[in-house]
Amino acid sequence: MELSVIRSNHNIFPSSSSSSPFTPEMDRKIWRKLPIELLERILSFLPLTTFLYLRSTCKYFRSLIFSPLFLSTHTNSLSSSPISSFLLLSHPQSTHYLIYDTHLNTWRNLKLPLSRSLSCTPLLSTATCLLCFSAVPDSSNSAFVIYNLLARSSRVVKFPEYPFAFELPTLIVNSSGSYYRLFCLSSRSSSSHVYAYVYDSRVRQWSRYDGFRRSLGDSYHQQGVFCNGSLYFGTREPFSVVGFDLNTGKWERSEVGLPEELTFGRLAAGENRLFMFGGIGRNGISKMMKLWELDGNGKKWIEVESVPDMMCRKFGSVCYHNYEHIYCFWHQGMICVCCYTWPEVLYYIVSRRTWHWVPKCPSLPQKSSCGFKWFSFAPELYAAI
């Protein structure tokens, strides 16, 4: 049986190395005549990352990402074809956020689509595709800005009072992405009493609760970690773990004993599991660094893995055993351990039980000063402003 090639009478694309001479050009009138439902159906089969690049083509494409058909199609495929996830690095010697792709394990030459005003204001916290800035919407410096990077929309969240000296700002998005909460501590200028403030996007209001009496954490860079409805913090020596219930506003100190000879501890949480990264040693010097997990009953810290000796020595030397510079966070199955004075990240892949380094960004100057602030950025479609 012989096959013959039938030439098309349609015009063809201009010849190039990337196009076939037999590829016909589709008549634009066909697209115009397609019903909206059919057009949405066709576009929904595009890979999500490809479609995100096409959003700037027209207003219709930009709004399509929130259509029920598009959302339902990609909801079912997110588990098998997730959007790329990134680590964002903010540094004083860089004019924009540096981006490390944790799926491709490489630095990306991309810039976040931020306005000039947001680019010049501190990034405080991230959750999925939401970014929280200490922005300057007016001359009074009296608000946060919550920005959805995918939808390119934002909301100004006014401070609950003024002046408002806040600490430990932490952004939390619920599992469906339908709402978020913003937590921070603050003390009134007229008294030394510390209060906890929680902004809820569902009612667009702040709630105030009593703060914890002891100082939370020995690192300015460590945020609260969210697990099973509560935010958890570590206290200064004597070390302990306390939880703040976001629904009731009540504090509870954990009675679970911490590992002996702990020199410092940092919390991280993911997949409803609470972890602690810390050092073991004497006289404030860590001889070893380990990772623990709180057991399912919440009664014991179980050792998960020790940091390999060479990695431990390197990390101890780069922070000069000044552990207040160390902070950590959960990112897509990884526990990232960062240092404010060092341009690399030590991370642990939980499923593989292996330690790795994120290399220094090539675009950073060879002699970079301190000021390395890392954030998790894992885009999701369901992050309402």
Buried (B, 14 or more C-beta within 10 A) or exposed (E): EEEEEEEEEEEBEEEEEEEEEEEEEEEEEEEEEEEEEEBBBEBBEBEBEEBBEBBEEEEEBBEBBEBEBBBEBBEEEBEEEBBBBBBBBBBEEBEEBBBBBBEEEEBEEEEBEBEEEBBEBEBBBBBBBBBBBBBBBEEEBBBBBBBBBBBEEBBEBBBBBEEBEBBBBBBBBBEEBEBBBBBBBBBEEEEEEBBBBBBBBEEEEBBEBEBBEEEBBBBEBBBBBBBEEBBBBBBBEEBBBBBBBBEEEEBBEBEBEBBEEBBBBBBBBBEEBBBBBBBBBEEEEBEBBBBBBBEEEEEEBEEBBBBEEEBBEBBBEBBEBEBBBBBBBBBBBBBBBBBBBBBBBBBBEBEEEEBBEBEBBEEBEEEBEEEBBBBBBBBBBBBBE
